[in-house]
């Protein structure tokens, strides 16, 4: 080790050319970028150390969940740590200290030094120490996003740097107190929240503009309108701004008269205000068609389906009254009341918006909207655009009853065993939630389990109710209000996610069931991600049993369509982040995912067939390869990598579709698929795209490459020509003379 460490230090601090570096112990600058995060470095050091001491001034609650999981894993190995922090500027909230004392293998010390503002992370290994010192406090922004610098150095235990750091640590420890419950109580009584920067009004309300995803959706909608399509559907997760998207779409369409339909008057009123902010004009042009409010003469009408579907209302409205109708929560459109309205009106354009197009009653919502899926806003994109509340996903192992691991076949008595309830409650308390009170949604495998667990939770002092699709709409609204008002802590359910119930204040999502599909998993997780005042993050706790579909979890969380098993393994062992949302697995939970992965072939013909079938049902026709890129659960490259398929046409034949291609067409398509689909360089693809419309000269092709900032040389141009000539089709073909700059490339 001594020689390796010497070489690593000399490589980093003296001469990188003469000394061999080491990925783990060479001195290096640690920061946040697209490839790595400061948190990843800390996590790696924690998982390999024998003990650690941190001296960190500021700690934010929103970074404690992933830290707690690592600490729970270290506790199993007997690894302990010390954290020295303080009360400088009142940054650390009482809640932070309450959460820290939950970690049994962490000793928290409170510095009594005035102006304690240290940011140092020290890790002890067998015969050396690693130290990370820099600008990063232990906050979510600092460890995952901010522009921070940290210098990571490793030194032998006899090194001078180690001695100086340890002396400083000893000095900090001697001037510190041990964190206790009584200290927290006193601190809480005197603590004042850090004041945030005051907002200075600029005199005018900020103009609302579409974000990148909304721009893309609007472009697709406008394209459908130009193609004279009559209907379209937008799938957008709850909280991703679909109301504003609808307003932008209506503003661009410029209808003579517009109707917005929804199932609740409160939503209709809120939508009216949002549309007015986007479209503007006279406020008197906006009106309601709800309850006793019948503003028939208004240009922009916002109504409830209960009111509009009444015979006396429909009689007063001409079938061509509205040239644009927008239906929110469009997954409800198959219901008789909605169908009654749609059968009465004949708008020039009908737009549906929903977060959950897949219905439990198997009604095909895509078909109702003529299979025109204008846009689908994906979870990962929405999180990266800060449209949703960030989450901390924690995958932990489910309770083991004797030698029996919870699985799809577990008996009800095992699912509702008191020992399991105690274990679940212990995990929920340990990982916690944002805010002062739990407001959780728990997904179970069956309705009997939901009812019994709600009863058992209530008996232990955690008031809960079960809510299933057997409950009336009135009961659902009543129970959700009880949760929002703090009368309940948890709602237990099986398929509530598909019913469009919106609870913005949710701060915990709990999974006590098998993952049915990636779509269902994301819909359940997404129920807690709507932004809400004071909600800085959502804790998602997933109890992984011995489920056959565990492999879907890393795939769903990362939005991974590659069907690459190696990639899924990496995502299970070393989870990544999505903006400032984190993914975390205990070692046992990770192993259960890996076991599940071993039993599945992600890119098997069976899996591809199901993916194809789902997409065909979604778009209502034989999918093109590009459709998989836009809307599918499988990346187009998966078909190209499949050695059993020459090209996508081969796959379509296996699906029973009629595909008629000649030998040359087959060979050309196979070549484009295997060699060009991966886009290793853009030159050939740009040339092919240009040739779809017309022939192009070598000189024009050179201009095109320059306009796209592509590398150009005679060798490159000749290479492109040779590759696309398909000379491999003809044996013993004589070499062709090189074309002149004015000759046409066919």
C-alpha positions in Angstrom: 0.0 0.0 0.0 2.8 2.4 0.8 4.3 2.4 -2.7 0.8 2.7 -4.3 0.0 5.7 -2.0 3.3 7.3 -2.7 2.8 7.0 -6.5 -0.8 8.3 -6.2 0.3 11.4 -4.2 3.2 12.2 -6.5 1.0 11.7 -9.6 -1.5 14.2 -8.2 0.8 16.8 -6.7 4.2 16.4 -8.4 4.3 14.8 -11.9 1.4 12.9 -13.5 3.7 11.6 -16.3 6.3 9.9 -14.1 4.1 8.5 -11.4 1.2 6.1 -11.6 -2.1 7.5 -10.4 -5.0 5.7 -8.6 -8.6 6.4 -9.2 -9.5 6.2 -5.5 -6.6 7.7 -3.6 -4.9 10.1 -6.0 -5.4 13.8 -5.0 -8.3 15.2 -7.0 -10.7 18.1 -7.3 -14.2 17.0 -6.5 -17.2 19.0 -7.8 -20.7 18.6 -9.3 -21.0 18.0 -13.0 -23.0 15.8 -15.4 -20.8 12.7 -14.7 -20.4 12.9 -11.0 -21.5 14.6 -7.8 -19.8 15.4 -4.5 -22.3 13.2 -2.8 -21.1 10.2 -4.9 -17.6 10.7 -3.5 -18.8 11.0 0.1 -21.0 7.9 -0.4 -18.1 5.9 -1.8 -15.8 6.9 1.1 -18.5 6.1 3.7 -19.1 2.6 2.3 -15.4 1.8 2.4 -14.2 3.4 5.7 -13.7 2.0 9.2 -15.0 5.2 10.8 -15.4 8.9 10.0 -15.5 12.4 11.5 -17.1 15.3 9.8 -16.9 19.0 10.7 -19.7 20.7 8.8 -21.4 23.9 9.7 -24.6 23.8 7.7 -26.8 20.7 7.3 -30.1 20.7 5.4 -33.0 18.3 6.1 -33.4 17.7 2.4 -30.1 15.7 2.2 -30.6 13.5 5.3 -32.6 10.7 3.7 -29.8 9.3 1.5 -27.3 9.8 4.3 -29.6 7.8 6.7 -29.7 4.8 4.3 -25.9 4.7 4.1 -25.6 5.0 7.9 -28.1 2.1 8.3 -25.8 -0.1 6.0 -22.7 1.0 8.0 -24.5 0.1 11.2 -24.8 -3.5 10.0 -20.9 -3.5 9.6 -20.3 -2.0 13.0 -19.0 1.3 11.5 -19.7 4.5 13.5 -19.1 8.2 12.8 -18.9 11.6 14.5 -20.5 14.7 13.2 -19.4 18.1 14.5 -21.8 20.9 13.6 -23.3 24.0 15.3 -25.8 26.8 15.3 -24.0 29.4 13.3 -26.5 31.9 11.8 -29.3 29.6 12.9 -29.1 27.8 9.6 -29.6 24.3 11.1 -33.3 23.8 12.0 -34.5 22.0 15.1 -35.9 19.3 12.7 -32.4 18.6 11.4 -31.2 17.8 14.9 -34.3 15.7 15.6 -33.6 13.7 12.4 -29.8 13.3 13.3 -30.5 11.8 16.7 -32.5 9.0 15.0 -29.2 7.6 13.6 -27.9 5.2 16.2 -24.3 4.9 14.9 -23.7 8.6 14.6 -22.5 10.8 17.5 -23.5 14.4 16.9 -21.4 17.1 18.7 -22.3 20.8 18.9 -19.4 23.2 18.5 -19.2 26.0 21.1 -16.8 28.0 19.0 -18.1 31.3 17.8 -18.5 31.4 14.0 -18.0 27.7 13.5 -18.1 27.5 9.7 -16.0 24.4 8.8 -16.6 22.1 5.8 -14.4 19.1 6.2 -15.0 15.3 5.8 -12.4 12.9 7.2 -12.6 9.2 6.6 -10.5 6.6 8.4 -9.3 3.5 6.6 -7.1 0.6 7.7 -3.7 2.5 7.5 -4.6 5.8 5.8 -7.0 8.7 5.9 -8.9 10.4 3.2 -9.9 14.1 3.7 -12.3 16.2 1.6 -12.1 19.9 2.4 -13.7 22.7 0.4 -16.8 24.8 -0.1 -19.5 22.2 0.3 -21.8 22.1 3.3 -24.0 19.0 3.9 -26.9 20.4 1.9 -28.7 19.1 -1.1 -27.7 22.0 -3.3 -24.1 21.8 -2.3 -23.7 18.1 -2.8 -25.8 17.7 -5.9 -26.0 20.9 -7.9 -24.1 24.0 -6.9 -20.8 25.0 -8.3 -18.6 23.8 -5.4 -15.0 22.9 -5.1 -13.6 20.3 -2.8 -10.0 19.0 -2.6 -9.8 15.3 -1.8 -6.4 14.0 -0.6 -5.3 10.7 0.9 -2.4 10.5 3.4 -0.7 7.8 5.4 -1.6 7.8 9.1 1.9 9.2 9.9 1.5 12.0 7.4 1.9 15.6 8.6 -1.4 16.7 7.0 -3.2 13.9 8.9 -1.6 15.0 12.1 -2.7 18.6 11.6 -6.3 17.7 10.7 -6.6 15.3 13.6 -5.2 18.0 16.0 -7.9 20.4 14.7 -10.6 17.7 15.1 -9.5 17.0 18.7 -9.7 20.8 19.3 -13.2 21.0 17.9 -14.3 18.0 19.9 -12.9 19.4 23.2 -15.0 22.5 22.5 -18.3 20.8 21.8 -21.3 19.4 23.5 -23.1 16.1 22.8 -26.4 16.6 21.1 -29.3 15.6 23.5 -33.1 15.7 23.3 -33.2 18.3 26.1 -30.8 20.6 24.1 -33.0 20.3 21.0 -36.1 21.2 23.0 -34.4 24.4 24.3 -33.0 25.2 20.9 -36.5 24.8 19.3 -38.0 27.3 21.7 -35.4 30.0 20.8 -34.7 29.3 17.2 -35.8 31.7 14.5 -36.0 30.5 10.9 -33.4 31.9 8.5 -35.1 34.8 6.6 -35.2 34.2 2.9 -34.4 37.1 0.5 -37.4 39.3 0.2 -39.2 39.5 -3.2 -39.1 42.9 -4.7 -42.1 43.6 -6.9 -41.2 45.1 -10.3 -44.5 46.8 -10.8 -45.7 44.3 -13.4 -46.6 40.7 -13.1 -44.1 38.4 -14.7 -45.2 37.3 -18.2 -45.8 33.6 -18.3 -43.9 31.8 -21.1 -43.9 28.2 -22.2 -41.0 26.0 -20.9 -39.0 23.7 -23.2 -41.4 20.8 -22.9 -44.5 22.9 -23.4 -42.9 24.4 -26.5 -42.3 20.9 -27.9 -45.9 19.9 -27.1 -47.3 23.1 -28.7 -45.3 22.4 -31.9 -46.8 18.9 -32.1 -50.3 20.2 -31.5 -49.9 22.9 -34.1 -48.7 20.3 -36.6 -51.8 18.2 -35.9 -54.0 21.2 -36.4 -52.3 22.0 -39.8 -52.9 18.4 -40.8 -56.6 19.0 -40.0 -56.7 16.5 -37.2 -59.8 16.9 -35.0 -58.6 15.5 -31.8 -55.4 15.1 -29.7 -54.3 13.8 -26.3 -51.5 15.1 -24.1 -50.2 12.9 -21.3 -48.6 15.0 -18.6 -47.8 14.1 -15.0 -49.7 15.8 -12.2 -48.0 19.1 -11.4 -46.2 19.5 -14.7 -48.1 22.6 -15.9 -50.7 21.0 -18.2 -53.2 23.8 -17.4 -50.8 26.4 -18.7 -50.0 24.2 -21.7 -53.7 24.1 -22.5 -53.9 27.9 -22.2 -50.9 28.3 -24.6 -52.5 25.9 -27.1 -55.8 27.8 -27.0 -54.1 31.1 -27.3 -52.3 30.0 -30.5 -55.5 28.4 -31.9 -57.6 31.6 -31.4 -61.0 30.0 -31.2 -64.2 32.0 -31.6 -65.6 30.2 -28.5 -63.9 27.8 -26.1 -65.1 25.3 -23.5 -62.9 23.8 -20.7 -64.4 20.8 -19.1 -63.4 19.3 -15.7 -65.1 17.3 -12.9 -64.8 19.8 -10.1 -65.9 23.5 -9.8 -62.8 24.4 -7.8 -60.5 23.2 -10.6 -62.7 25.1 -13.2 -62.3 28.4 -11.3 -58.6 27.9 -10.9 -58.2 27.1 -14.6 -60.1 30.2 -15.5 -57.5 32.4 -13.7 -54.6 30.5 -15.3 -56.0 30.9 -18.8 -56.7 34.6 -18.2 -53.0 35.1 -17.1 -51.8 33.5 -20.4 -54.4 34.7 -22.9 -55.2 38.0 -21.4 -57.9 40.3 -23.0 -61.1 41.4 -21.2 -61.8 39.6 -17.9 -65.5 39.9 -18.9 -64.8 37.4 -21.8 -64.2 34.7 -19.2 -67.1 32.8 -17.4 -68.3 29.7 -15.6 -70.7 27.0 -16.5 -71.0 25.4 -13.0 -73.8 24.9 -10.5 -75.9 28.1 -10.5 -73.4 30.1 -12.6 -74.4 29.9 -16.3 -72.3 32.4 -18.3 -73.5 31.2 -21.7 -72.4 34.4 -23.5 -68.8 34.3 -22.5 -66.0 33.6 -25.1 -64.0 31.4 -22.7 -66.2 29.1 -20.7 -65.0 26.8 -17.8 -67.5 24.2 -16.9 -68.0 21.1 -14.8 -69.2 17.9 -16.5 -72.0 17.6 -14.0 -73.5 20.9 -15.1 -72.8 20.8 -18.8 -74.2 17.2 -19.2 -77.7 18.3 -17.9 -80.4 18.2 -20.6 -81.6 21.8 -19.9 -78.0 23.1 -20.3 -77.3 21.1 -23.6 -80.6 22.4 -25.0 -79.3 25.9 -24.8 -76.1 25.2 -26.5 -75.8 24.6 -30.2 -73.7 21.5 -31.3 -71.3 23.9 -33.0 -71.3 26.4 -30.2 -67.6 25.8 -29.4 -64.9 25.4 -32.0 -62.4 24.3 -29.3 -63.1 22.0 -26.3 -60.5 21.0 -23.8 -61.1 18.1 -21.4 -59.0 18.0 -18.3 -58.6 14.6 -16.5 -59.3 13.1 -19.9 -59.0 9.5 -18.6 -62.6 10.0 -17.4 -63.9 10.7 -20.9 -65.2 7.2 -21.4 -67.8 7.7 -18.7 -71.5 8.2 -19.8 -71.7 11.8 -18.7 -68.7 12.8 -20.8 -69.9 10.8 -23.7 -73.2 12.5 -23.6 -71.4 15.9 -23.9 -69.1 14.7 -26.7 -72.1 13.3 -28.6 -73.8 16.6 -28.4 -71.0 18.9 -29.5 -69.0 19.0 -32.8 -66.0 21.1 -32.1 -63.3 21.8 -34.7 -60.7 20.6 -32.2 -60.9 18.5 -29.1 -57.9 18.3 -26.8 -57.7 15.9 -23.9 -55.2 16.1 -21.0 -54.4 13.5 -18.4 -51.7 12.1 -16.2 -53.1 8.6 -16.3 -54.3 7.4 -19.7 -54.3 3.7 -18.6 -57.7 2.9 -17.1 -58.6 -0.1 -14.9 -61.8 -0.7 -17.0 -59.6 -1.2 -20.1 -61.3 1.6 -22.0 -58.9 2.8 -24.7 -58.6 6.6 -24.2 -56.1 6.8 -27.1 -58.8 5.5 -29.4 -61.3 8.1 -28.2 -58.8 10.8 -29.3 -58.1 9.2 -32.7 -54.7 7.9 -31.5 -53.3 11.4 -31.8 -50.8 11.4 -28.9 -49.5 14.9 -29.2 -47.0 14.8 -26.4 -46.0 12.8 -23.3 -44.1 14.6 -20.6 -41.8 12.2 -18.9 -41.0 12.2 -15.2 -37.2 12.6 -15.6 -37.6 15.6 -17.9 -40.1 17.2 -15.6 -37.8 16.7 -12.6 -34.8 18.2 -14.5 -36.9 21.2 -15.4 -37.9 21.7 -11.7 -41.6 21.2 -12.5 -42.1 18.7 -9.7 -41.0 18.4 -6.1 -37.7 16.4 -5.8 -37.9 13.0 -4.2 -35.6 10.7 -2.2 -36.4 7.1 -3.2 -35.3 4.5 -0.6 -35.5 0.8 -1.5 -35.3 -1.3 1.6 -35.9 -5.0 2.2 -39.4 -6.0 3.3 -39.9 -7.8 6.6 -39.1 -11.5 6.7 -41.6 -13.7 8.6 -39.5 -16.6 9.9 -37.8 -17.9 6.8 -40.5 -16.5 4.5 -39.7 -13.4 2.5 -42.8 -11.4 1.5 -43.8 -12.2 -2.1 -46.7 -12.1 -4.5 -48.0 -15.4 -3.0 -47.8 -14.3 0.7 -50.8 -15.0 2.8 -52.8 -12.1 4.2 -51.8 -13.0 7.8 -48.2 -12.5 6.9 -48.9 -9.2 5.2 -50.7 -7.8 8.2 -48.6 -9.5 10.9 -47.9 -7.1 13.9 -44.1 -7.7 13.5 -44.3 -6.5 9.9 -46.3 -3.4 11.0 -43.8 -2.6 13.7 -40.9 -3.0 11.1 -42.7 -0.8 8.5 -43.4 1.9 11.1 -39.8 1.9 12.3 -38.6 2.5 8.7 -41.1 5.2 8.1 -40.0 7.0 11.3 -36.3 6.6 10.5 -36.4 8.0 7.0 -39.0 10.6 7.9 -40.7 13.2 5.8 -40.6 16.9 4.9 -42.7 18.9 7.4 -43.9 18.5 10.9 -46.5 15.8 10.3 -46.7 12.7 8.1 -49.1 12.9 5.2 -48.5 9.5 3.5 -50.1 7.4 0.7 -49.5 3.7 1.1 -49.9 1.3 -1.8 -50.8 -2.3 -0.9 -51.3 -5.5 -2.9 -54.9 -6.2 -2.0 -57.9 -4.4 -0.5 -58.1 -6.6 2.6 -54.5 -5.8 3.4 -55.2 -2.0 3.0 -58.1 -2.1 5.4 -56.4 -4.2 8.0 -53.1 -2.2 7.9 -55.0 1.1 8.2 -56.7 -0.4 11.3 -53.4 -1.5 12.8 -51.6 1.8 12.1 -54.5 3.6 13.8 -54.1 1.4 16.9 -50.4 2.3 17.2 -51.2 6.1 17.2 -50.9 6.8 13.5 -54.5 7.6 12.4 -55.1 6.0 9.0 -57.9 5.1 6.6 -58.2 2.6 3.7 -59.5 4.0 0.4 -60.1 1.8 -2.6 -62.1 1.9 -5.9 -65.1 0.5 -4.0 -65.5 3.8 -2.1 -67.7 6.5 -3.4 -66.4 9.8 -4.7 -67.8 11.5 -1.7 -65.9 9.2 0.7 -62.7 9.8 -1.3 -63.0 13.5 -1.0 -63.8 13.3 2.7 -60.8 11.1 3.4 -58.4 13.2 1.4 -59.6 16.3 3.2 -58.9 14.5 6.5 -55.3 13.8 5.4 -54.8 17.4 4.2 -56.2 18.8 7.5 -53.9 16.6 9.6 -56.7 14.4 11.0 -55.1 11.4 9.3 -51.4 10.5 8.7 -51.9 7.7 6.1 -54.2 6.6 3.4 -53.9 3.0 2.4 -55.0 2.1 -1.1 -54.5 -0.4 -4.0 -55.4 1.5 -7.2 -56.1 5.0 -6.1 -53.4 6.3 -8.5 -55.7 5.6 -11.5 -58.6 7.7 -10.1 -57.2 11.2 -10.6 -57.3 12.1 -6.9 -54.8 14.9 -6.2 -53.3 15.5 -2.8 -50.5 18.1 -3.2 -49.5 18.1 0.4 -48.3 14.4 0.4 -44.8 14.1 1.8 -44.4 10.3 2.0 -45.1 7.6 -0.6 -44.9 4.0 0.7 -44.8 0.9 -1.5 -45.9 -2.3 0.1 -46.6 -4.1 -3.1 -45.0 -5.7 -6.1 -44.2 -3.4 -9.0 -46.8 -4.3 -11.7 -45.2 -2.3 -14.5 -42.9 0.7 -15.0 -45.9 2.9 -16.0 -47.9 2.0 -12.8 -44.8 2.5 -10.6 -44.2 6.0 -12.0 -47.9 6.9 -11.6 -47.8 5.8 -8.0 -44.6 7.7 -7.3 -45.9 10.7 -9.1 -48.8 11.1 -6.8 -46.6 12.8 -4.3 -44.6 15.0 -6.6 -46.9 18.0 -7.1 -45.4 21.1 -5.6 -46.9 22.4 -2.4 -45.9 25.4 -0.1 -43.3 24.2 2.4 -42.8 20.8 0.7 -39.1 20.7 -0.2 -38.9 16.9 -1.0 -40.9 13.7 -0.9 -39.7 10.6 0.8 -40.5 7.4 -1.2 -40.0 4.2 0.8 -40.3 1.0 -1.2 -40.3 -2.3 0.7 -38.8 -4.9 -1.7 -39.9 -8.4 -1.1 -39.0 -11.5 -3.2 -40.9 -10.1 -6.2 -40.2 -11.3 -9.7 -40.7 -7.7 -11.1 -38.1 -6.1 -8.8 -35.9 -5.5 -11.9 -38.4 -2.9 -13.1 -37.6 -0.5 -10.3 -34.2 0.9 -11.5 -35.5 0.9 -15.0 -38.6 2.9 -14.1 -36.8 5.4 -11.8 -34.2 6.2 -14.4 -36.5 6.2 -17.4 -34.2 3.7 -19.0 -35.4 2.4 -22.3 -32.2 0.7 -23.4 -33.2 -2.8 -22.1 -29.5 -3.1 -21.3 -29.1 -5.6 -18.4 -25.6 -4.3 -17.6 -27.0 -0.8 -17.3 -29.8 -1.9 -15.0 -27.2 -3.7 -12.8 -25.1 -0.5 -12.6 -28.2 1.5 -11.7 -29.0 -1.0 -8.9 -25.4 -1.1 -7.4 -24.5 2.6 -7.8 -27.7 4.6 -8.1 -27.6 7.9 -9.9 -29.6 11.2 -9.3 -32.2 13.0 -11.3 -31.4 16.7 -10.8 -31.6 16.8 -7.0 -33.7 13.7 -6.6 -31.8 10.7 -5.2 -32.2 6.9 -5.7 -31.0 4.7 -2.9 -31.0 0.9 -2.1 -30.0 -1.1 0.9 -27.6 -3.9 0.0 -30.3 -6.6 0.5 -32.8 -4.7 -1.6 -30.1 -4.3 -4.3 -29.5 -8.0 -4.2 -33.2 -8.7 -4.7 -33.2 -6.5 -7.8 -30.1 -8.3 -9.1 -31.7 -11.7 -8.5 -34.8 -10.6 -10.4 -32.6 -9.3 -13.3 -30.9 -12.6 -13.6 -34.2 -14.3 -14.3 -35.3 -11.9 -17.1 -34.0 -11.2 -20.6 -34.9 -7.5 -21.1 -34.5 -7.6 -24.8 -36.1 -11.0 -25.5 -38.6 -11.3 -28.3 -41.3 -11.8 -25.7 -40.5 -8.4 -24.1 -40.2 -6.7 -27.5 -43.5 -8.2 -28.6 -45.3 -6.8 -25.5 -43.7 -3.4 -25.9 -44.8 -3.4 -29.6 -48.3 -4.4 -28.7 -48.6 -1.7 -26.0 -47.4 1.0 -28.4 -49.6 -0.1 -31.2 -52.6 0.2 -28.9 -51.4 3.6 -27.8 -51.1 5.1 -31.4 -53.7 3.0 -33.2 -51.5 1.8 -36.1 -48.4 -0.2 -36.9 -45.6 1.7 -35.1 -42.7 3.1 -37.0 -39.3 2.8 -35.4 -39.4 6.5 -34.7 -42.6 6.0 -32.6 -40.6 3.9 -30.2 -38.2 6.9 -29.7 -41.2 9.3 -29.1 -43.7 7.2 -27.1 -42.4 3.7 -26.5 -40.9 1.9 -23.6 -38.1 0.5 -25.8 -35.3 2.4 -27.4 -35.0 2.0 -31.3 -31.4 0.8 -30.8 -32.7 -2.3 -29.0 -34.0 -3.6 -32.3 -30.7 -2.7 -34.1 -28.7 -4.6 -31.5 -30.8 -7.8 -31.8 -28.7 -10.3 -33.7 -31.8 -12.2 -34.7 -33.2 -9.2 -36.7 -31.6 -7.8 -39.8 -33.7 -4.7 -39.4 -37.1 -3.5 -38.0 -38.9 -4.9 -41.0 -37.9 -8.3 -39.9 -39.4 -7.7 -36.5 -42.7 -6.5 -38.1 -42.9 -9.7 -40.0 -42.5 -11.7 -36.8 -45.4 -9.6 -35.4 -47.6 -10.7 -38.3 -47.5 -7.5 -40.2 -47.3 -7.4 -44.0 -43.8 -6.2 -45.1 -42.7 -6.6 -48.8 -39.1 -5.8 -49.5 -36.8 -6.8 -52.3 -33.3 -8.1 -51.8 -31.7 -4.7 -52.4 -34.1 -3.0 -50.0 -33.5 -5.6 -47.4 -29.8 -5.3 -47.6 -29.9 -1.4 -47.7 -32.2 -1.3 -44.7 -30.1 -3.8 -42.8 -27.0 -1.7 -43.5 -28.6 1.5 -42.3 -29.9 -0.3 -39.2 -26.7 -2.0 -38.1 -24.2 0.7 -39.1 -25.9 4.0 -39.0 -28.8 3.9 -36.6 -26.5 4.4 -33.6 -25.3 7.7 -35.1 -21.6 7.2 -34.5 -21.1 10.2 -36.7 -23.7 12.4 -38.3 -22.3 12.7 -41.8 -24.0 9.7 -43.4 -27.3 10.4 -41.7 -27.3 14.0 -42.9 -26.6 12.9 -46.5 -29.4 10.4 -46.4 -31.8 12.9 -45.0 -30.9 15.4 -47.8 -31.3 12.7 -50.5 -34.9 12.0 -49.3 -36.0 15.1 -51.1 -33.5 15.6 -53.9 -30.0 14.7 -55.2 -27.2 16.7 -53.7 -23.8 17.6 -55.1 -20.5 17.0 -53.3 -20.1 20.8 -53.0 -23.6 21.3 -51.4 -23.0 18.4 -49.1 -19.8 20.0 -47.9 -21.7 23.2 -47.2 -24.3 21.2 -45.3 -21.7 19.7 -43.1 -20.1 23.1 -42.4 -23.5 24.4 -41.4 -23.8 21.5 -38.9 -20.3 22.1 -37.5 -19.2 18.7 -38.7 -15.5 17.8 -39.2 -14.7 17.9 -43.0 -11.7 16.5 -44.9 -11.2 14.8 -48.3 -10.8 11.5 -46.4 -14.0 11.9 -44.5 -16.0 12.8 -47.7 -14.5 9.8 -49.5 -15.3 7.6 -46.5 -19.0 8.7 -46.5 -19.2 8.0 -50.2 -17.7 4.5 -49.9 -19.9 3.6 -47.0 -23.2 4.7 -48.6 -22.3 3.2 -52.0 -23.3 -0.3 -50.7 -20.5 -1.9 -52.7 -20.7 -4.9 -50.5 -23.8 -6.0 -52.4 -21.8 -6.8 -55.5 -18.9 -9.3 -55.5 -15.7 -8.5 -57.4 -17.0 -5.1 -58.3 -14.4 -2.9 -59.9 -13.4 0.2 -58.0 -15.2 3.3 -59.2 -13.2 6.4 -60.0 -13.7 9.2 -57.5 -16.4 11.7 -58.4 -15.6 15.3 -59.1 -16.8 18.1 -57.0 -19.6 18.8 -59.4 -20.8 15.2 -59.8 -24.1 14.3 -58.1 -24.2 11.9 -55.2 -27.1 9.5 -55.6 
